[in-house]
């Protein structure tokens, strides 16, 4: 059924949308209408299929797509019943953290459905994914979803699409939940998305396949998802990687329907999976070009590797569990290539790993998968971002760059050895877009300015064809600004939703590095450094952050038999201090009468003993304290 399908009867497409605009629901309806999955009706009369392509537990619990999935469907066009077309849906995540997944999925497509919620309109990620698809030259079909809701206003949202993106009617109007109008989507895919065509340089039928994703099977090794751009890929074919130069023999090929279905061959234009005895996921380089041994082809334009934007340390609650945790992280990264892993140790927390993530949601999803799939009990340190340290070596004036994400490695300017030769420190910045109702403009401007935003501009997302910037009733505003990445990796998103009553949408993209006055803040317990609590903060926030953290520590550290000073320091200067009072026994309780010097003698002895205890004693920060402390660094 799937072998040797002519390219003109193939359509490769994706669904792109802002998070929670109904992308997974529409995918379910498309799979049902093409009989790829059986239609299951619940007691309410509606389909009970939900998030079929979202296979991870965390995806189903949170209602979001994390991992891009692929599904092939056979569809008979209503206009030509003799035509049986192969539709390859390459699903994409909707959250800004997973834009890397979106980009690599779209590279295997010729068209995309731009899905927009007709009750909410254009959101921040709608703009982001539209520009990615446009940049890749895809045919874009606008689809307005959720017509079944009372607040739906398709006419106004259609006008937004015209004025914001320059898209022209007709716009498809559907309800993915009820299935209304979804059949028109299938016809639009057939009519408006072009079939795949071979690259100009391989018109002679040579094999050229684009590797756009991979997953790991414990029995078969690496399973590569490929888009065959020309030629035929079948069992026994000897292939070579353009990136690594390694050679493999294809052991098995197939399509995802949506589960794995082996086929005899993948032909030109098809999207499917391939097993070829790759042992390490690192061998399956996303963006790689595969070709037949001895028949070299031009490589595809290379993908940029995923760049970690947020770093955090992960430690087991019980130090004896570290080998198990390390093995769990290794297995999980086999299915998530974008996570970087490096071992690290801490005197307070023991042995652990420092991981790099695409964003804070990605970090939270990874943590939940560790807990759900591997039953791990872990502590995650406060998230940090990679800082660029510019070193200038004397006398040659040679400039050297170094990237540091671990606060313990950050130069301390009170220490001549670590700070010698440091010319400047730069922090990563992003271009942020926030879309909000007009009523929340003032609060949003105040929020971004408190987080050190610069170059702030705003414009109205008009629902009329006029180019006037005048506000209209119910109009929405798009704020654009440049903001340090370190300001948005903690509680910025929570504040954003709180200040806007949940109406704001947020998107950002990398904007390079900027010189900044960053400081290393360390904490002392009884004059001893706790390395796991080190922070990198901007000088303008240092005092507030220091006060908040010493107050938190004061609440969670158990009282001792001696007085414990809790100090936050930058360099050699103490920024904030709290003192944890000591337990004090009543040593004079057994003394009745007599001269007051008898009592004074006991009190002096107690005081001297407390001093000796303070000098010799150590304060352990209990593991439980980190759960509360590590929630935020603000």
C-alpha positions as a printed Julia matrix, in Angstrom:
634×3 Matrix{Float64}:
   0.0    0.0     0.0
   2.86   2.42    0.79
   5.6    1.22   -1.57
   6.49   2.96   -4.82
   4.05   5.81   -4.43
   4.56   8.33   -7.3
   5.91  11.68   -5.98
   2.99  13.58   -7.52
   0.64  11.67   -5.18
   2.62  12.55   -2.02
   2.09  15.55    0.25
   4.47  16.3     3.12
   3.04  18.83    5.56
   3.16  19.99    9.15
   0.8   21.73   11.57
   2.28  24.84   13.18
   0.54  26.78   15.93
   0.86  28.56   19.25
   0.68  26.25   22.24
  -2.89  25.11   23.09
  -4.45  26.21   19.77
  -5.69  22.67   18.99
  -2.82  21.22   16.98
  -2.91  17.71   18.51
  -6.73  17.63   18.29
  -6.63  18.47   14.58
  -4.02  15.73   14.05
  -6.4   13.25   15.74
  -9.27  14.21   13.39
  -7.06  13.92   10.29
  -5.97  10.43   11.37
  -9.62   9.44   11.9
 -10.9   10.81    8.58
  -8.19   8.93    6.67
  -8.97   5.71    8.63
  -5.4    5.66    9.95
  -6.81   5.12   13.44
 -10.31   3.73   14.2
 -13.0    6.22   15.11
 -13.93   5.69   18.76
 -17.1    7.39   20.01
 -17.52   8.14   23.72
 -20.78   8.19   25.67
 -21.11  11.93   24.96
 -21.24  11.29   21.21
 -17.77  12.74   20.59
 -14.54  11.07   19.53
 -12.6    9.58   22.43
  -9.28   9.65   20.54
  -7.14  12.3    22.23
  -3.49  13.23   21.63
  -2.75  10.07   19.65
   0.62  11.42   18.5
   1.56  12.64   21.99
   3.06   9.4    23.29
   4.92  10.63   26.36
   3.18  10.64   29.74
   4.27  14.23   30.36
   2.69  15.3    27.04
  -0.67  13.8    27.95
  -0.64  15.18   31.49
   0.27  18.73   30.45
  -1.63  18.76   27.15
   1.42  19.89   25.19
   3.58  18.41   22.45
   7.23  17.97   23.41
   8.59  15.49   20.88
   7.91  15.9    17.14
   6.06  12.89   15.71
   5.36  11.6    12.19
   2.29   9.85   10.75
   1.59   8.67    7.21
  -2.02   8.56    5.95
  -3.7    7.24    2.8
  -6.4    9.61    1.53
  -8.77   9.3    -1.41
  -9.58  12.73   -2.84
 -13.3   13.54   -3.06
 -12.74  15.17   -6.45
 -10.96  12.18   -7.96
 -11.94   8.91   -6.33
  -9.34   7.0    -8.32
  -6.51   8.94   -6.68
  -5.08   7.52   -3.47
  -2.65  10.05   -2.01
  -0.01   9.53    0.65
  -0.16  12.35    3.22
   2.82  12.57    5.58
   2.07  14.61    8.7
   5.16  15.71   10.59
   3.89  17.02   13.91
   5.64  19.86   15.74
   5.69  21.19   19.33
   4.11  24.57   20.0
   6.14  26.0    22.9
   8.98  28.46   22.31
  11.49  26.17   24.06
  11.11  23.59   21.28
  11.56  25.86   18.25
  14.55  23.68   17.27
  12.17  20.72   16.87
   9.84  22.89   14.75
  12.62  23.98   12.42
  13.95  20.47   11.77
  10.42  19.11   11.17
   9.57  21.83    8.65
  12.75  21.06    6.71
  11.14  17.78    5.57
   7.88  19.47    4.4
   6.6   21.36    1.38
   3.66  22.99    3.19
   2.23  23.83    6.59
  -1.18  24.37    8.18
  -1.02  27.6    10.21
  -3.56  26.87   12.94
  -4.99  29.87   14.83
  -7.48  29.84   17.7
 -10.48  31.92   16.56
 -11.17  32.95   20.16
  -7.64  34.21   20.9
  -6.23  35.25   17.54
  -2.57  35.68   16.71
  -0.24  34.89   19.6
   3.52  35.32   20.05
   4.43  31.83   18.85
   2.03  32.14   15.91
   4.26  34.91   14.6
   7.43  32.96   15.35
   6.41  29.73   13.58
   4.94  31.66   10.62
   8.27  33.35    9.96
  10.15  30.02   10.25
   7.81  28.44    7.68
   8.0   31.49    5.4
  11.79  31.55    5.64
  11.88  27.91    4.49
   9.67  28.67    1.49
   6.73  26.49    2.54
   3.19  26.86    1.22
   1.15  28.14    4.19
  -2.56  27.3     4.57
  -4.25  29.42    7.28
  -6.82  27.52    9.38
  -9.11  29.1    11.99
  -9.96  26.64   14.77
 -12.48  26.36   17.65
 -15.54  27.61   15.77
 -17.7   25.67   18.26
 -16.88  28.08   21.11
 -19.22  31.01   21.85
 -16.33  33.5    21.95
 -15.17  32.55   18.44
 -14.79  35.54   16.07
 -13.41  34.16   12.79
 -14.05  37.36   10.81
 -11.89  39.48   13.13
  -9.13  36.87   13.32
  -9.12  36.49    9.53
  -8.59  40.25    9.28
  -5.68  39.95   11.74
  -4.06  37.32    9.52
  -4.36  39.6     6.5
  -2.93  42.68    8.18
  -0.2   40.93   10.19
   1.01  38.29    7.72
  -0.37  39.49    4.41
  -2.24  36.21    3.94
  -5.2   36.29    1.59
  -8.53  34.42    1.72
  -9.89  31.82    1.57
  -9.28  30.88    5.22
 -10.43  27.47    6.36
 -12.8   27.61    9.34
 -13.04  24.47   11.43
 -13.67  22.95   14.83
 -11.08  20.23   15.4
 -12.95  19.12   18.51
 -16.23  18.36   16.73
 -14.72  17.61   13.31
 -16.59  20.46   11.57
 -14.82  21.49    8.35
 -11.84  19.13    8.81
 -12.61  17.39    5.49
 -11.94  20.74    3.76
  -8.48  20.76    5.35
  -7.63  17.45    3.69
  -8.8   18.75    0.3
  -6.76  21.95    0.78
  -3.64  19.88    1.54
  -4.12  17.97   -1.72
  -4.91  21.06   -3.84
  -2.61  23.71   -2.42
   0.53  21.99   -1.12
   2.92  21.05   -3.94
   4.23  17.47   -4.25
   7.91  16.87   -3.39
  10.37  17.21   -6.24
  13.97  15.94   -6.47
  16.83  18.45   -6.02
  18.2   19.88   -9.27
  21.61  18.27   -8.79
  20.17  14.71   -8.48
  17.98  14.24  -11.53
  19.63  10.89  -12.35
  17.9    8.91   -9.59
  20.82   8.76   -7.16
  19.81   8.2    -3.54
  19.67  11.32   -1.39
  17.95  11.22    2.0
  17.6   13.94    4.62
  17.85  12.81    8.27
  15.58  15.06   10.36
  15.14  13.14   13.63
  16.17  10.0    15.47
  15.08   7.84   18.37
  16.61   4.91   20.22
  15.47   1.3    20.43
  17.28  -0.92   22.94
  17.21  -3.89   20.53
  17.75  -2.27   17.12
  19.88   0.69   18.12
  19.26   4.09   16.53
  16.1    4.51   14.43
  16.52   7.41   11.98
  13.6    9.38   10.56
  14.39  10.31    6.97
  12.9   12.17    4.03
  13.93  10.49    0.76
  14.5   13.36   -1.66
  15.57  11.22   -4.62
  16.23   7.58   -5.4
  15.04   4.53   -3.45
  16.02   3.46    0.08
  15.52  -0.25    0.78
  16.8   -3.13    2.87
  20.37  -4.08    2.0
  21.31  -0.68    0.55
  24.83   0.39    1.55
  24.6    4.02    2.65
  27.09   6.6     3.87
  26.73   9.63    6.13
  27.92  12.9     4.62
  28.63  14.35    8.06
  30.58  11.5     9.71
  31.67   9.55    6.62
  30.61   6.29    8.3
  29.03   3.53    6.22
  26.05   1.37    7.13
  23.89  -1.35    5.65
  20.16  -0.69    5.84
  18.57  -3.47    7.92
  14.95  -2.31    7.83
  12.8    0.55    6.51
   9.21   1.52    7.14
   6.63   4.23    7.67
   4.79   5.44   10.78
   1.06   4.72   10.42
   1.19   6.1    13.19
   2.94   3.02   14.64
   5.89   1.46   12.84
   4.94  -0.48    9.7
   7.82  -2.16    7.79
   7.82  -1.67    4.01
   9.97  -2.99    1.18
  11.33   0.43    0.22
  11.01   4.19    0.72
  10.73   6.01   -2.6
  11.32   9.55   -3.74
   9.32  12.07   -1.66
   8.4    9.64    1.12
   8.98  10.15    4.84
   9.72   7.12    7.01
  12.07   5.37    9.42
  15.24   3.4     8.88
  17.31   1.01   11.03
  20.91   0.51    9.93
  22.79  -0.76   12.99
  23.81   2.65   14.3
  24.87   2.08   17.9
  25.16   5.66   19.19
  22.59   8.44   18.82
  25.46  10.88   18.21
  26.03   9.15   14.86
  22.57  10.24   13.68
  23.36  13.91   13.11
  20.18  15.93   12.57
  20.4   17.67    9.2
  22.76  15.02    7.78
  22.58  13.85    4.16
  22.64  10.1     3.48
  23.64   8.68    0.1
  24.47   5.35   -1.54
  28.1    4.29   -1.15
  29.98   5.26   -4.31
  27.27   7.7    -5.52
  28.19  10.97   -3.81
  25.6   13.79   -3.77
  25.65  17.42   -2.63
  24.86  17.71    1.1
  21.78  19.5     2.39
  22.39  22.88    4.03
  23.49  21.91    7.53
  21.35  22.38   10.61
  22.73  24.37   13.48
  23.01  22.05   16.48
  20.64  22.74   19.35
  22.12  25.4    21.61
  21.57  25.01   25.34
  20.13  28.23   26.77
  19.56  27.2    30.41
  21.84  25.16   32.66
  21.15  23.48   36.0
  22.78  20.94   38.27
  20.91  17.69   39.0
  21.82  15.73   42.14
  20.35  12.61   43.77
  18.79  13.09   47.19
  20.74  10.03   48.35
  24.37  10.2    47.16
  24.44   6.42   46.82
  21.9    6.73   43.99
  24.24   8.7    41.71
  25.21   5.76   39.42
  21.52   4.99   38.89
  20.74   8.67   38.21
  23.61   8.99   35.74
  22.42   5.91   33.85
  18.84   7.28   33.81
  20.03  10.6    32.38
  22.08   8.78   29.75
  19.07   6.72   28.64
  16.77   9.73   28.57
  19.19  11.76   26.45
  19.06   8.98   23.85
  15.55  10.25   23.03
  16.32  13.94   23.59
  19.39  14.98   21.63
  19.17  18.64   22.65
  20.24  18.03   26.29
  23.93  18.46   27.11
  25.42  16.51   30.04
  28.56  17.06   32.09
  29.59  15.6    35.45
  30.09  17.94   38.4
  30.6   17.68   42.14
  29.52  19.76   45.11
  30.72  19.64   48.7
  27.17  20.26   49.88
  25.26  18.0    47.46
  27.85  15.4    46.47
  28.23  13.99   42.95
  25.84  15.16   40.24
  25.48  16.23   36.61
  25.25  19.65   35.0
  22.69  19.65   32.21
  21.98  22.17   29.48
  18.4   22.68   28.24
  16.62  24.66   25.52
  14.56  26.55   28.12
  12.9   26.33   31.52
   9.9   24.31   30.27
  12.31  21.86   28.63
  14.13  21.58   31.99
  10.87  20.97   33.86
   9.73  18.35   31.33
  13.08  16.54   31.59
  12.81  16.56   35.39
   9.3   15.11   35.24
  10.38  12.4    32.79
  13.23  11.42   35.13
  10.78  11.1    38.01
   8.02   9.35   36.03
  10.02   6.98   33.82
  12.99   6.21   36.08
  11.6    6.86   39.57
  14.42   9.31   40.33
  14.47  11.44   43.5
  16.47  14.52   42.58
  17.37  18.08   43.51
  17.75  20.66   40.73
  19.85  23.77   41.43
  18.79  27.26   40.38
  18.86  27.64   36.57
  21.68  29.71   35.07
  22.62  30.88   31.58
  25.98  30.73   29.76
  28.06  33.88   30.3
  30.87  34.93   28.0
  34.13  35.91   29.72
  36.51  37.98   27.56
  40.15  37.47   28.6
  42.91  39.8    27.41
  46.38  38.36   27.89
  49.32  40.67   28.45
  51.64  41.74   26.86
  50.43  40.29   23.53
  46.87  41.64   23.99
  45.57  38.32   22.68
  41.8   38.1    23.27
  40.32  34.78   24.39
  36.65  33.92   24.96
  35.37  31.49   27.58
  31.79  30.4    28.28
  30.79  29.71   31.88
  27.42  28.41   33.06
  28.4   27.13   36.51
  28.45  29.92   39.15
  31.32  28.23   41.02
  33.56  28.74   37.96
  32.66  32.42   37.58
  35.6   34.79   38.22
  35.66  36.35   41.68
  37.07  39.86   41.3
  38.33  39.84   44.89
  40.65  36.99   43.88
  43.54  38.17   41.72
  44.21  34.66   40.39
  40.73  34.06   38.98
  40.05  37.6    37.78
  43.45  38.39   36.25
  43.18  39.22   32.57
  39.36  39.46   32.51
  38.55  42.31   30.14
  34.76  42.18   30.31
  31.79  39.92   31.03
  28.92  39.5    28.59
  25.51  37.94   29.19
  23.12  36.41   26.62
  20.19  38.55   25.5
  17.03  37.7    23.57
  14.54  39.55   21.4
  11.23  39.12   23.2
   7.7   39.53   21.82
   4.73  39.82   24.16
   1.14  40.05   22.92
  -1.39  41.42   25.42
  -4.79  43.14   25.55
  -4.44  46.92   25.58
  -5.65  47.18   29.19
  -2.48  45.49   30.47
   0.06  47.64   28.62
   1.15  49.66   31.66
   1.71  46.63   33.88
   3.63  44.81   31.14
   5.92  47.81   30.56
   6.6   48.0    34.27
   7.35  44.25   34.38
   9.85  44.24   31.5
  11.62  47.39   32.73
  12.07  45.76   36.17
  13.75  42.89   34.33
  16.24  45.22   32.62
  14.53  45.36   29.21
  15.82  47.78   26.57
  14.78  49.0    23.12
  11.1   48.7    24.01
   8.61  49.27   21.17
   4.95  48.44   20.78
   2.34  48.36   18.04
  -1.34  47.57   17.77
  -2.43  44.35   16.12
  -5.21  45.97   14.15
  -8.33  44.06   13.14
  -9.1   46.55   10.39
  -7.48  46.97    7.01
  -6.37  50.5     7.77
  -2.76  51.04    8.76
  -3.71  53.5    11.47
  -2.03  52.9    14.83
  -5.11  54.18   16.62
  -6.4   51.78   19.25
  -9.8   50.18   18.84
 -12.05  48.53   21.39
 -10.68  45.16   22.41
  -7.45  45.71   20.48
  -4.28  43.88   21.35
  -0.72  45.15   21.49
   2.56  43.49   20.62
   5.49  44.58   22.79
   8.98  44.03   21.41
  12.1   44.45   23.53
  15.6   43.2    24.18
  15.92  41.49   27.54
  18.68  39.47   29.28
  18.04  35.73   29.15
  18.89  35.41   32.85
  15.85  37.56   33.66
  13.36  35.19   32.0
  14.63  31.78   33.13
  13.26  32.02   36.66
   9.8   33.36   37.5
   9.32  35.84   34.64
   6.69  33.73   32.86
   4.68  33.29   36.08
   4.74  37.05   36.67
   3.74  37.65   33.05
   0.66  35.45   33.34
  -0.22  36.91   36.75
   0.04  40.53   35.63
  -2.01  39.88   32.47
  -4.64  37.64   34.08
  -3.43  34.83   31.82
  -4.02  36.72   28.54
  -0.38  37.39   27.61
   1.58  35.21   25.18
   5.36  35.26   25.1
   8.02  34.32   22.56
  11.73  35.02   22.24
  14.71  34.33   20.01
  18.45  34.49   20.55
  19.98  37.96   20.05
  23.63  37.32   20.95
  25.59  38.75   23.88
  25.86  42.13   25.56
  28.38  43.59   28.02
  26.96  43.53   31.53
  27.94  44.19   35.14
  27.5   40.66   36.52
  28.73  39.63   39.98
  29.33  36.32   41.7
  27.4   36.02   44.95
  28.33  33.36   47.48
  26.8   32.41   50.81
  28.55  31.68   54.09
  27.18  29.53   56.9
  29.25  30.04   60.04
  31.94  31.64   57.84
  32.16  28.57   55.53
  31.24  28.79   51.85
  28.29  26.74   50.54
  29.3   26.25   46.91
  25.95  24.82   45.79
  24.26  28.15   46.57
  26.54  30.37   44.47
  24.68  32.78   42.15
  25.52  35.1    39.28
  23.52  38.31   39.63
  23.44  41.75   38.06
  24.81  44.48   40.3
  21.47  46.35   40.21
  19.67  43.33   41.73
  22.42  42.17   44.08
  21.13  43.7    47.3
  17.52  42.52   46.89
  18.55  39.02   45.87
  20.97  38.77   48.81
  18.32  39.81   51.34
  15.74  37.37   49.95
  18.13  34.45   50.01
  19.5   34.97   53.52
  15.91  35.21   54.8
  15.08  31.91   53.08
  18.16  30.27   54.55
  17.3   31.61   58.0
  13.93  29.83   57.79
  15.15  26.43   56.6
  18.43  25.9    58.52
  17.93  24.08   61.83
  19.06  25.9    64.97
  22.37  24.82   66.46
  23.93  24.83   69.91
  25.84  27.92   68.82
  24.98  31.13   67.01
  25.18  30.8    63.18
  25.77  33.87   60.97
  24.24  33.56   57.48
  25.94  35.95   55.07
  25.67  36.81   51.38
  28.9   38.22   49.99
  30.18  39.62   46.7
  33.94  39.58   46.63
  34.89  40.42   50.2
  31.91  42.66   50.9
  28.98  41.37   52.95
  25.74  42.4    51.21
  23.19  40.89   53.61
  23.21  38.99   56.89
  20.86  37.11   59.17
  21.84  35.49   62.47
  20.41  32.17   63.56
  20.12  32.24   67.33
  21.59  29.38   69.34
  19.78  27.0    71.63
  20.49  28.14   75.17
  20.19  25.98   78.27
  19.31  27.63   81.56
  22.55  26.85   83.43
  21.48  28.83   86.5
  18.25  26.92   87.07
  19.74  24.74   89.83
  21.27  27.65   91.77
  19.26  28.94   94.71
  20.41  32.0    96.57
  24.06  32.84   97.07
  26.1   35.62   95.55
  25.29  36.77   92.01
  28.88  35.95   91.0
  28.05  32.22   91.27
  25.47  32.6    88.5
  27.77  34.89   86.51
  30.53  32.26   86.63
  28.2   29.64   85.05
  27.03  32.09   82.39
  30.62  33.02   81.48
  31.56  29.34   81.2
  28.55  28.74   78.92
  29.51  31.71   76.76
  33.09  30.46   76.35
  31.85  26.97   75.46
  29.54  28.43   72.8
  32.5   30.28   71.28
  34.53  27.07   71.09
  31.59  25.23   69.5
  31.14  28.0    66.95
  34.83  27.9    66.08
  34.99  24.12   65.71
  31.43  23.26   64.72
  30.08  22.88   61.18
  26.59  23.61   59.85
  25.11  21.2    57.33
  22.43  22.54   55.04
  19.83  19.75   55.04
  18.83  18.29   51.68
  15.18  19.17   52.33
  16.13  22.83   52.46
  17.16  22.81   48.81
  13.65  21.93   47.63
  12.41  25.22   49.03
  15.47  27.35   48.28
  16.02  26.26   44.67
  12.57  27.29   43.44
  13.71  30.73   42.33
  16.73  33.01   42.55
  14.68  36.18   42.86
